[in-house]
């Protein structure tokens, strides 16, 4: 959570969407403790009571992946990450025979992982709902909470996370 928040802070307080299943729930708690200002609330699927992050049920996963597939094949997504493209090459749609004889298709990694595919899918799903600008007070500093002894989390110019020993000049404030 802290590294994601630091990376997003470095990139102009980027809109951060987190899946709230399993590990994501604890990441969302930590992001709230850190007071990260630009988190996704699922008002699309839960308009009356939006929750932080999104819950991915099997049905929601299939719907998201179908929409992502349409965007990719419709040339609406520009993917420049070689590893993501390689991972997408190992992603396939498998025919699933239901108990009642109905046939459906399930998207999954045929080989390797699907983390980057799912991340790209999530980014495409929440992008239309991103605020256009996040307003922060002058001289805003992203600082890790008390459990981390108030260490700043800093990213260098190559995007590598560097944990400082105390308050440091943050690169996005220079």
N, C-alpha and C positions, 0 to 999 in steps of 0.2 A: 504494500500500500504506500509506504513512504517513498519508495523508488518511483512508482508510477506518478505520485503527486509531484515529485521533484522534476521528473521528465516533462510532465504536463505544464508545470510552472515555468520551466525553461522555454517551452514553446508557447509563450503568451497565455498561460493559464488555459490550456486546451480543455475542451469538453471531454469529460472522463465518464465513460459508461462502464459499469461493472455488472457482470452476471451475479445475481445474489444466491445462486445455488452453492452448496457445499463451501468451498474455500472463499468464494466471493463474499459471503456474509461477513466473515471476520475482516476481510479487506475493507468492506464498506464501513464497518464500525470504526476501524482505524482511520480511514479517510475523514470521517466525521469528527473524530478526536483531533485530527490535524487541522480541521476547519478548511479543508480544500473547498474553494468557492464555486466550482463549476462542475457539479455532479449531475448525472442524468437521473431524472425521476420518470418512471414509467406511467405517464399520463395517457399514453396511446392505448395500452391494453387495460389500464385501470383509471379511466378519466375521473371517476367520482372520488377515488381514494388513492392517488398516486403513491407508489412505494419507490424508495431509492433503489436504483439499479433495475434489472429485469430478471424475471424468473423464466428459465427455459424448460418448459415441459416438452415431451416428445413431439406433441402437435405443433407447439410454437417453434421448435427447432426446424421441423420440416418446412413450415411456412417461411421462416427466415431464409433457409437455404434455397428454397425455390425462388424467392425474390432475388437473392444474391446471384443465383445462376442466370436469371433473366437479365440482370444488370451486366454481368460479365459478358454474356453472349450478345447483348445489345450494345456493347462497347461504351457503357456508361461509367465504367470503373477503369481507372488508369493504374495498373499495378506495376510498380518499378522494382519491387523487391524480388530478387532471383530466388531466394529460399521459399518465399510464399508461392511463387509460380511452380517451383518443383513440388512443393507439398500439394498444390492444387492438382498436379498431374497424377498423384496417387489417390485422389478423391474420386469416388464413383457413386453411382446410383444402383442399388441392388434391389432386385425384384423380391418382394416378400409376399408369400401366400398366407392369407388370413384363414382363421378357423372356419369361417362361413364360405370360403372359396373365393372371396374377393382378393384382387391383386393390387398391391400398392408398391411404392418405391421408397427405399430408405437410403438417405445419403450418409456415407461413412468413408473413412480412410481405408482403402484396400491394402495399402502398405504405409508404414511410417505413422506419423502423427497427423492430427487435424487442427492443432492449436492455432496456427496462423490462418487457416481457412476460416475457422470460427471467429477469430479476432477481426478479420477483414469483413466478415459477414455482419458482425455486431456493429462495427464502425459504419458500414453502409446503412444499417437499420436505424441507427440513432442520428446520423448526420443531418437529416432534414429538420430535426428538432433542436439543433444546437443554437444557442443564443448567438447573436452576431457580435456581441462585445461584452466582456466582463469588466466591470468597473471596480477597481481596488483603490484604496487610499494611497496617496503619494508615499513612496518609499516602502511599499509592502514587502515583507520578508516572509519566506516560507521557512518555517522552523519546525523540526521534529519535536514532539511533545516530551513531557517529563520522563517518561519511561526510557527515552533515549538520551537523557541528560542534556537536553537542549542543544544537541548538535545540529548544525545546519546541514542540509543535504544539497550538494552542489553537483552540477553536471559540467564536465569540461567541454571544450569545443567539439570533441568527437562523440559526445553523447554518453561518456563513461561517467557513472555515478561515483563521486568522491565524497566521503564523509569527513567533515572537518572536526577539529577538536573543540571548537567553540564558534562564536559568531565570526563569520568571514564575509567578505564582499561577494555577493552573489552575482554570477555572470549576467543575469538578465536585468540587473539594476545598474550596470556600468554604463 
